[in-house]
Amino acid sequence: MPAVDQHPWQPAAAVVRDWLAGPATSGDLSAARAQMGFSLAWHIILACLGVGLPLLTLIAEWWGVRTGDPSYRLLARRWARAMGVLFAVGAVSGTILSFEMGLLWPGLMGRYGQVIGLPFAIEGIAFFIEAIFLGIYLYAWDRLPPRIHMLTAVPIIVAGIASAFFVVCANAWMNEPHGFTVRDGRVVDVDPLAAMFNPASPPQTVHMILAALMVAAFLTASVYAVALLRGRTDRYHRAGFFIPFILGAVVSPVQLVVGDWIARFVADHQPIKLAAMEGVFTTSSHVPITLGGIAGDHGIKYGLEIPNGLSLLVGFSPNTVIEGLNQVPPALRPPVTGTHLSFDLMVLGGLFLLGLGVWLLLAWWRTRRRGETDPLARRGTRLFLWLASLSGLASVVSLECGWVVTEEGRQPWVVQGILSVRDAVNPAPGLMIGLWLLLAVYAAMTVATVYVLRRLAGERPVPVAPQEADVTGYPVT
């Protein structure tokens, strides 16, 4: 019989088939880590807005109802519309993450899912409560009395904070695993409540919730800071700047105290992570704080040292002994340069935001002393607004760097001291395909989200629904 002509695509298909049939490679592990890391980095921004933006919206609406000022009511309605868009997009990215937990890390979820399943289940309930009341809040502006309508925002705020709390409880368990026993290679005696409320949960959850409020506040304020720099100084834009910026400025010093709390917790419970954060290679006393620099063979190079700084911060004495990376084999050490620089950037960003809050407080105090009313009418206002326009970026960078420290500082463990990342990853090959697909999906989501938000911001003056006619005549240029 004559030979059948081979289609041009058949050799390529054979190559792909053979590749997919082969074992997973180190590249697949890197692809899984990159996919999970990118998904988390993208979703966490929306999660923070989901925690903080409802609170900002409620504050604006409450002040508008209390004073009768339409500029605040207009802010509330515009922020609420943005809140609805961001919630929808966040639901998509959160769903992707839930699938990734099972598909990319079956070694974790297959063995320990019964231990950490409870916080994920409760987070799902909180999500549905948030969705229900968000729908009520968005579509009942003038169908409910103003005070009743404001009350419908309270469950949104509570559910958003609860979602963040329970998800971070699961992550805290990875840092401080409790609530189970391993017997003959099997997980037994599971106590889901003990696992969820592990020792790492209080500092991590408080730290994350405050970070979410700061990101939402400073991101929102930075948008209006740019508008003020462009000369749009009407009451609407000024309120849009001051409401979120003041919230961020109030939270910042509290976050500084909580940051010290969680750093001390890490020093007590994860000393190797602290060693990576500060670049401590050898166990000793009189350990300095090293700012910047990169990891060398025996320490941090090119950094700026503050003598005895770390020993003083951890134990209030230069004689405090700090465990170094030499306590564990090289294979069990976290990546030092990335963890150290991320920690420094996180702290630097937090101090920058704290400084902006202090600047505004001083400007307000001086304005009151002189009998004036506008703290932005003083000399240096443009410099302040220019720096404030960077506050949103600074808050996001600090947030992302904080998560890099949390996750990279725990390497090579996915569950501290119990389960390594390599043992938890899906052994199936071809995970790089998922990474490229994910990048394409998130690129499309990013473009669509930015486009919709810009369209909402550009509409003038805002709503089209008949029940929203009270603000359609408010002049916003």
C-alpha positions in Angstrom: 0.0 0.0 0.0 1.3 3.5 -0.7 2.5 5.4 2.3 0.1 8.0 3.7 1.5 11.6 3.6 2.3 12.9 7.0 0.7 16.2 8.0 3.1 19.0 8.8 1.8 19.2 12.4 2.3 15.6 13.3 6.0 15.7 14.2 5.3 18.7 16.4 2.4 17.0 18.1 4.6 14.0 18.7 7.2 16.2 20.4 4.6 17.8 22.6 3.1 14.3 23.5 6.5 12.9 24.4 7.3 16.0 26.5 4.0 15.8 28.4 4.6 12.1 29.0 7.9 12.7 30.6 8.5 13.4 34.3 8.2 16.8 35.9 11.4 18.8 35.9 12.9 21.5 38.1 11.5 24.0 35.6 8.0 22.7 36.4 8.7 23.4 40.1 9.8 26.9 39.2 6.8 27.4 37.0 4.4 26.3 39.8 6.1 28.7 42.2 6.0 31.5 39.7 2.4 30.9 38.9 1.3 30.8 42.6 3.4 33.8 43.4 2.1 35.9 40.5 -1.5 35.0 41.3 -1.1 35.9 44.9 0.7 39.2 44.1 -2.0 40.2 41.8 -5.0 39.1 43.9 -3.7 40.6 47.2 -4.1 44.1 45.8 -7.7 43.5 45.1 -8.2 41.8 48.4 -6.8 44.9 50.2 -9.2 47.1 48.3 -12.0 44.8 49.2 -11.1 45.3 52.9 -10.5 49.1 52.9 -12.6 50.6 50.1 -16.0 49.7 51.7 -14.9 51.4 54.9 -13.9 54.5 52.9 -17.2 54.5 51.1 -19.2 54.3 54.3 -17.2 57.2 55.8 -17.9 59.3 52.8 -21.6 58.5 52.7 -21.9 59.0 56.5 -20.3 62.4 56.3 -22.4 63.4 53.3 -25.6 62.4 55.1 -24.5 64.2 58.3 -23.5 67.4 56.6 -25.8 67.4 53.5 -22.7 68.0 51.3 -23.3 66.4 47.9 -19.5 66.2 47.2 -19.2 63.4 49.9 -22.3 61.6 48.6 -20.9 61.7 45.1 -17.6 60.3 46.4 -19.5 57.5 48.1 -21.4 56.6 44.9 -18.3 56.6 42.7 -16.3 54.6 45.2 -19.2 52.1 45.5 -19.3 51.6 41.7 -15.5 51.0 41.7 -16.0 48.7 44.7 -18.4 46.6 42.7 -16.1 46.2 39.7 -13.1 45.3 41.9 -15.2 42.8 43.8 -16.1 41.0 40.6 -12.6 40.9 39.3 -11.3 39.8 42.8 -13.8 37.0 42.8 -12.3 35.7 39.5 -8.7 35.9 40.7 -9.6 34.4 44.0 -11.3 31.4 42.2 -8.1 30.9 40.2 -6.1 30.8 43.4 -8.4 28.2 45.0 -7.9 25.9 41.9 -4.2 26.5 42.0 -4.0 25.3 45.6 -5.3 21.9 44.6 -3.8 21.6 41.1 -0.3 22.9 41.9 0.2 21.7 45.4 -1.6 18.4 45.9 1.1 17.3 48.3 -0.1 20.0 50.7 -3.8 19.9 50.2 -4.0 16.1 49.8 -2.2 15.5 53.1 -3.1 18.5 55.2 -6.4 19.7 53.6 -8.3 18.3 56.6 -6.2 20.4 58.9 -6.4 23.8 57.2 -9.8 23.3 55.4 -11.8 25.1 58.1 -10.5 28.7 57.6 -11.0 28.3 53.8 -14.6 27.1 54.4 -15.4 30.0 56.7 -13.8 32.4 54.2 -16.2 31.1 51.6 -19.1 31.9 53.8 -17.8 35.4 54.4 -17.4 35.9 50.7 -21.0 35.1 50.0 -22.2 37.4 52.8 -20.1 40.2 51.3 -21.5 39.6 47.8 -25.1 39.6 49.1 -24.8 42.9 51.0 -22.7 44.5 48.2 -25.6 43.9 45.9 -28.1 45.4 48.4 -25.8 48.4 49.0 -25.3 49.1 45.3 -28.9 48.9 44.3 -30.7 50.4 47.3 -29.3 53.9 47.4 -32.7 55.7 47.5 -34.9 52.7 48.0 -33.9 52.6 51.7 -33.7 55.4 54.2 -30.1 56.8 54.3 -29.2 55.5 57.8 -30.6 52.0 56.9 -28.7 52.1 53.7 -25.5 52.9 55.5 -26.1 49.9 57.8 -26.1 47.6 54.8 -22.4 48.5 54.3 -21.4 47.3 57.7 -21.7 43.5 56.8 -19.6 44.2 53.7 -16.8 45.7 55.9 -17.1 42.9 58.5 -17.1 40.2 55.8 -14.1 41.7 54.0 -12.1 41.8 57.2 -13.2 38.3 58.1 -12.1 37.0 54.7 -8.7 38.4 55.1 -8.5 37.1 58.7 -9.4 33.4 57.8 -7.2 33.2 54.8 -4.2 34.6 56.7 -4.9 32.1 59.5 -4.2 29.3 56.9 -1.0 31.0 55.9 0.0 31.5 59.5 -0.5 27.7 60.0 2.2 27.1 57.3 4.6 29.2 59.5 3.5 27.6 62.8 1.8 24.2 62.1 -0.4 23.1 65.0 -3.6 21.0 65.4 -2.5 17.5 64.2 -0.2 14.6 64.9 1.7 12.5 62.4 1.6 8.9 63.3 3.1 6.1 61.0 3.3 8.7 58.2 -0.4 9.6 58.5 -2.1 12.8 59.8 -4.2 12.0 62.8 -5.8 13.7 65.9 -6.8 16.7 63.7 -8.0 19.8 65.7 -9.1 22.3 63.0 -9.6 25.1 65.6 -6.1 24.7 67.1 -4.7 24.7 63.5 -6.6 27.9 62.6 -5.8 29.7 65.8 -2.2 28.8 65.9 0.4 31.1 67.6 1.2 32.9 64.4 -2.4 33.8 63.6 -2.7 36.9 65.9 0.3 38.8 64.7 -0.1 37.8 61.0 -3.8 38.6 60.8 -3.6 42.0 62.5 -0.5 42.9 60.4 -2.3 41.9 57.2 -5.6 43.7 58.0 -3.8 46.9 58.8 -1.7 46.6 55.6 -5.0 46.1 53.7 -6.4 49.3 55.1 -3.2 51.2 54.3 -3.1 50.0 50.7 -6.7 50.9 50.1 -6.3 54.3 51.8 -3.1 55.4 50.1 -4.0 54.0 46.7 -7.2 56.0 46.7 -5.6 59.1 48.1 -2.8 59.0 45.5 -5.4 59.3 42.7 -6.8 62.5 44.2 -3.3 63.8 45.0 -2.5 63.7 41.3 -5.8 65.5 40.6 -5.0 68.2 43.2 -1.5 68.7 41.6 -3.3 69.3 38.3 -5.3 72.1 39.8 -8.5 70.3 40.5 -8.9 71.8 43.9 -12.7 71.8 44.3 -14.3 70.3 47.4 -14.9 67.0 45.8 -11.3 66.2 45.0 -10.1 67.6 48.3 -12.5 65.3 50.2 -11.4 62.4 47.9 -7.8 63.0 49.1 -8.3 63.7 52.8 -10.7 60.9 53.7 -8.5 58.0 52.6 -5.2 59.8 53.4 -6.2 60.5 57.0 -7.3 56.8 57.4 -3.9 55.7 56.2 -2.1 58.2 58.4 -4.0 56.9 61.4 -3.3 53.3 60.7 0.5 53.8 59.9 1.8 54.2 63.4 -0.3 51.3 64.7 1.2 49.2 61.9 4.7 50.2 63.1 3.9 48.7 66.6 2.3 45.6 65.1 5.4 45.2 62.8 7.6 45.1 65.8 5.3 42.5 67.4 5.5 40.2 64.4 9.2 40.7 64.1 9.7 39.5 67.7 7.4 36.6 67.0 9.6 35.6 64.0 12.7 35.9 66.2 11.2 33.5 68.7 9.6 31.0 66.4 11.4 31.2 63.1 15.0 32.3 63.9 16.3 31.2 60.5 13.8 33.4 58.7 15.0 36.3 60.9 18.6 35.5 60.0 17.6 35.7 56.3 15.7 38.9 56.8 18.7 40.6 58.4 21.5 38.7 56.7 22.9 37.0 59.8 25.2 34.2 58.8 26.9 33.3 62.1 25.2 32.9 65.5 26.6 35.6 67.8 25.8 38.5 70.0 26.4 42.2 69.2 24.7 41.7 65.9 24.3 44.8 63.8 21.3 45.8 61.6 22.5 45.8 58.0 20.6 48.1 55.6 20.8 47.1 51.9 23.5 45.0 50.4 23.6 41.6 48.9 24.5 38.2 50.3 28.1 37.0 50.0 29.7 33.8 51.1 29.8 34.8 54.8 27.7 37.8 55.2 26.0 40.8 53.6 28.3 42.9 51.3 27.9 46.6 50.5 25.4 47.2 53.2 25.2 49.9 55.8 25.6 48.6 59.3 24.2 49.9 62.5 26.3 48.4 65.3 24.5 46.2 67.8 21.2 47.2 66.2 19.6 43.8 65.8 20.6 42.5 69.2 19.2 45.7 70.8 15.9 45.4 69.0 15.4 41.7 69.7 16.5 41.5 73.3 17.1 45.2 74.4 20.7 44.4 75.0 23.8 44.2 72.8 24.6 40.9 74.4 21.4 39.3 72.9 22.4 36.2 70.8 20.9 36.0 67.4 20.8 32.6 65.6 22.6 32.6 62.2 22.1 30.7 59.0 25.0 28.4 60.1 22.5 26.7 62.4 21.0 24.8 59.4 22.6 23.0 56.4 22.9 25.2 53.2 20.0 23.2 51.5 17.6 24.4 54.3 18.5 28.1 54.1 16.1 30.6 52.6 17.3 32.9 49.7 19.1 35.6 51.6 19.4 38.5 49.2 15.8 38.5 48.1 14.4 38.1 51.6 16.8 40.7 53.1 16.1 43.4 50.4 12.4 42.8 50.5 12.4 43.3 54.2 14.3 46.5 53.9 12.0 47.8 51.2 8.9 46.9 53.3 10.2 48.8 56.3 11.4 51.8 54.1 7.9 52.0 52.5 6.2 51.9 55.8 8.4 54.7 57.2 7.8 56.8 54.1 4.0 56.5 54.6 4.4 57.2 58.4 6.4 60.3 57.5 3.8 61.6 55.2 1.2 61.2 57.9 3.4 63.2 60.4 3.9 65.9 57.7 0.1 66.4 57.3 -0.4 66.4 61.0 2.2 69.1 61.5 0.8 71.1 58.6 -2.7 70.9 60.2 -1.4 71.9 63.6 0.4 74.9 62.3 -2.7 75.9 60.3 -4.8 75.7 63.4 -2.3 77.8 65.4 -2.5 80.6 62.8 -6.3 80.6 62.6 -6.3 79.2 59.1 -8.5 76.4 57.7 -6.6 74.9 54.8 -3.4 72.8 55.6 -2.8 72.5 51.9 -2.5 76.2 51.4 0.9 76.4 53.1 4.3 76.5 51.5 5.6 73.1 50.5 2.1 71.8 49.5 3.1 70.8 46.0 6.1 68.8 47.3 3.8 67.1 49.8 1.2 66.3 47.2 3.8 65.0 44.8 5.1 62.6 47.5 1.5 61.8 48.4 0.9 60.8 44.8 3.6 58.1 45.3 2.0 56.8 48.5 -0.2 54.3 46.7 2.8 52.8 44.9 4.8 52.8 48.2 2.0 51.0 50.0 1.7 48.3 47.3 5.5 47.8 47.1 5.6 47.4 50.9 2.7 44.9 50.8 4.3 42.8 48.1 7.7 42.9 49.8 6.1 41.8 53.0 4.6 38.7 51.4 8.0 37.9 49.7 9.5 38.0 53.2 6.8 35.7 54.6 7.0 33.1 51.8 10.7 33.2 50.8 11.8 33.4 54.3 10.1 30.1 55.0 11.9 28.3 52.1 12.5 25.5 51.3 9.4 24.6 53.4 5.8 25.0 52.4 4.9 23.9 55.9 7.6 25.0 58.3 9.9 22.1 59.2 7.4 19.4 58.0 6.7 19.6 54.2 9.1 21.0 51.6 8.0 22.8 48.5 9.5 20.2 46.3 7.5 17.4 48.0 4.2 19.4 47.8 4.3 20.4 44.1 2.3 18.5 41.5 4.6 15.8 40.0 2.8 16.0 36.6 4.9 17.7 33.8 3.9 20.6 31.7 3.3 23.1 34.5 5.0 25.8 32.4 2.0 25.8 30.1 -0.2 26.8 33.0 2.1 29.7 33.8 1.9 31.2 30.3 -1.9 30.8 30.2 -2.2 32.4 33.6 0.0 35.4 32.4 -2.3 35.8 29.4 -5.4 35.7 31.5 -4.2 38.2 34.0 -2.9 40.6 31.3 -6.4 40.6 29.8 -8.0 41.1 33.3 -5.6 44.0 34.1 -6.4 45.8 30.8 -10.1 45.3 31.2 -10.2 46.4 34.9 -8.1 49.6 34.2 -10.3 50.4 31.2 -13.6 50.0 33.2 -12.3 52.0 36.1 -11.1 54.8 33.9 -14.5 54.9 32.2 -16.2 55.2 35.6 -13.8 57.9 36.7 -14.3 59.9 33.5 -18.1 59.9 33.6 -19.6 63.2 34.6 -20.9 63.8 37.1 -21.7 60.1 37.7 -24.9 58.0 38.0 -27.5 57.3 35.3 -30.0 55.6 37.5 -33.1 57.7 38.3 -32.8 57.3 42.0 -29.4 58.9 41.9 -30.5 62.2 40.6 -29.5 64.1 43.7 -25.9 64.2 42.6 -26.2 64.5 38.9 -26.1 68.2 39.0 -23.1 68.5 41.2 -20.4 70.4 39.3 -17.1 68.4 39.0 -14.7 69.6 36.4 
